[in-house]
Amino acid sequence: MIGYGFMGAAHSQGWRVAPRFFDLPLAPTMDVVVGRDAAAVHAAAGKWGWRESATDWREVVARDDIDVVDIVTPGDTHAEIALAALEAGKHVLCEKPLANTVAEAEAMTDAAAAAFARGQRSMVGFTYRRVPATTFARKLVADGRLGEIRQVRAEYLQDWLTDPEAPLTWRLQKDRAGSGSLGDIGAHAVDLAEYITGQRVATVSGILETLVTERPLLGEGVGLSGTASDQRGPVTVDDVALFTGRLESGALASFEATRFRTGRKNGLRVEVSGSKGALAFDLERLNELEFYDATLPPLEQGFRRIYVTEHDHPYLAPWWPPGHMLGYEHGFSHQVVDFVTAVHEGTQPSPSFADGLHIQRVLDAVERSSAAGSAWVPTDA
Ligand SMILES: NC(=O)c1ccc[n+]([C@@H]2O[C@H](COP(=O)([O-])OP(=O)(O)OC[C@H]3O[C@@H](n4cnc5c(N)ncnc54)[C@H](O)[C@@H]3O)[C@@H](O)[C@H]2O)c1
């Protein structure tokens, strides 16, 4: 695993817990975690259960005893590490968004396709596909319970940047993160809306805005937990991304991604409305799915709250008795289950690098649309 910040902790938990609850066809071993600060990455290895730590990812990626490379670093490093890992014959799990540019994502997708033919597997970490309620939502749509999809609304709302003195971490720098709210959390909203509906976004019209243009530079720490120094620098990414779109079928969709929505901590919500029914998911209540069955007699209609904790719900079989809830971290175990199973069975894990490239093209289309006065821009769907 390369990187040991927020996602480093989450992925470590996934690798450690998945084999203890699910009957995996292969037994993963947590061999090496890589970072740039020897003492800090050594401490992380001890805490999270990695056998070794190292400071040179190139050396680790070239090792014969490593089969899988898990990339949990910021976006500016994804392409270089993934290409090297695929070249070295490894399976690759890479965090989202796949890369910082379409060109990088294309190179990664080409390399992954060539590697697939050699028996290697690659996957992007759009973890929210693996919350049981979202997987179940996709099944309801696929089973026709919503009929023809007419409208989709997807939003990802957080508030950790509302303080203008919050430090300028890598997520606020275009050369490191690629984009701001758009790629950081908007990418999840697009992927989840597409996953649930089974349709891609075909065209977009968007607007991007930066609300706080200068912030204190990062002092101590990394990522979301960094503290401010007394120097300042420019914010080079969007703070708010608003866009509308059409799905492949022509259905209308609206998207919103912001880290400035006061009071919303991790509000990833998707609402899908169709000719026979509707559903709504909210990550802040991730064990629940709202479902409206418009085929019931009118006097019985109404949104009902399905508690997605039954053993027959997706991924739930090995967990707790019904009603005993899962949390944020379980998605990372489910990700390991799906990835390891695909490696064993020789199938393409989902989402693939090609899926990640498509999302990258949607993000790029939103940026070009915003620069062109919200003109409609086609994606690749
Ligand atoms: N799937 C999800 O829900 C989800 C959630 C958060 C973040 N992410 C993604 O995960 C990735 C990492 O985000 P994070 O929140 O863990 O960031 P973070 O800042 O908490 O951690 C980043 C880690 O990468 C290391 N790093 C940075 N540059 C490096 C380099 N050149 N070489 C080696 N290590 C390097 C840092 O030391 C740190 O350990 C990003 O792509 C982000 O978009 C995904």
The ligand as a MOL file (V3000), in Angstrom:
LIG
                    3D

  0  0  0     0  0            999 V3000
M  V30 BEGIN CTAB
M  V30 COUNTS 44 48 0 0 0
M  V30 BEGIN ATOM
M  V30 1 N -12.9520 6.3300 -1.6500 0
M  V30 2 C -13.1550 7.3290 -0.8070 0
M  V30 3 O -14.2210 7.4370 -0.2370 0
M  V30 4 C -12.0540 8.3360 -0.5680 0
M  V30 5 C -12.0700 9.1520 0.5830 0
M  V30 6 C -11.0050 10.0340 0.8010 0
M  V30 7 C -9.9600 10.1130 -0.1200 0
M  V30 8 N -9.9830 9.3310 -1.2430 0 CHG=1
M  V30 9 C -8.8760 9.3900 -2.2170 0
M  V30 10 O -7.7530 8.7250 -1.6490 0
M  V30 11 C -6.5500 9.3590 -2.0470 0
M  V30 12 C -5.7640 9.7750 -0.7940 0
M  V30 13 O -6.5760 10.6630 -0.0170 0
M  V30 14 P -6.3900 10.7970 1.5740 0
M  V30 15 O -7.5790 11.4660 2.1150 0
M  V30 16 O -5.9960 9.4670 2.1400 0 CHG=-1
M  V30 17 O -5.1420 11.7800 1.6460 0
M  V30 18 P -4.1920 12.0600 2.8920 0
M  V30 19 O -3.6000 13.4150 2.6750 0
M  V30 20 O -4.8670 11.7500 4.1820 0
M  V30 21 O -3.0460 10.9540 2.7270 0
M  V30 22 C -2.2080 10.9480 1.5870 0
M  V30 23 C -1.0340 10.0320 1.8640 0
M  V30 24 O -0.1990 9.9870 0.7050 0
M  V30 25 C 1.1590 10.2180 1.0790 0
M  V30 26 N 1.8490 10.8020 -0.0750 0
M  V30 27 C 1.6120 11.9900 -0.6610 0
M  V30 28 N 2.4450 12.1710 -1.7070 0
M  V30 29 C 3.2070 11.0530 -1.7800 0
M  V30 30 C 4.2640 10.6330 -2.6360 0
M  V30 31 N 4.6980 11.4270 -3.6250 0
M  V30 32 N 4.8110 9.4220 -2.4160 0
M  V30 33 C 4.4030 8.6200 -1.3910 0
M  V30 34 N 3.4000 8.9770 -0.5600 0
M  V30 35 C 2.8320 10.1660 -0.7420 0
M  V30 36 C 1.0430 11.1480 2.2840 0
M  V30 37 O 2.2130 11.1220 3.0670 0
M  V30 38 C -0.1480 10.5180 2.9990 0
M  V30 39 O 0.2530 9.3720 3.7470 0
M  V30 40 C -6.9600 10.5070 -2.9490 0
M  V30 41 O -6.9000 10.0760 -4.2820 0
M  V30 42 C -8.3980 10.7890 -2.5480 0
M  V30 43 O -9.1720 11.3820 -3.5820 0
M  V30 44 C -10.9970 8.4420 -1.4540 0
M  V30 END ATOM
M  V30 BEGIN BOND
M  V30 1 1 1 2
M  V30 2 2 2 3
M  V30 3 1 2 4
M  V30 4 1 4 5
M  V30 5 2 4 44
M  V30 6 2 5 6
M  V30 7 1 6 7
M  V30 8 2 7 8
M  V30 9 1 8 9
M  V30 10 1 8 44
M  V30 11 1 9 10
M  V30 12 1 9 42
M  V30 13 1 10 11
M  V30 14 1 11 12
M  V30 15 1 11 40
M  V30 16 1 12 13
M  V30 17 1 13 14
M  V30 18 2 14 15
M  V30 19 1 14 16
M  V30 20 1 14 17
M  V30 21 1 17 18
M  V30 22 2 18 19
M  V30 23 1 18 20
M  V30 24 1 18 21
M  V30 25 1 21 22
M  V30 26 1 22 23
M  V30 27 1 23 24
M  V30 28 1 23 38
M  V30 29 1 24 25
M  V30 30 1 25 26
M  V30 31 1 25 36
M  V30 32 1 26 27
M  V30 33 1 26 35
M  V30 34 2 27 28
M  V30 35 1 28 29
M  V30 36 1 29 30
M  V30 37 2 29 35
M  V30 38 1 30 31
M  V30 39 2 30 32
M  V30 40 1 32 33
M  V30 41 2 33 34
M  V30 42 1 34 35
M  V30 43 1 36 37
M  V30 44 1 36 38
M  V30 45 1 38 39
M  V30 46 1 40 41
M  V30 47 1 40 42
M  V30 48 1 42 43
M  V30 END BOND
M  V30 END CTAB
M  END
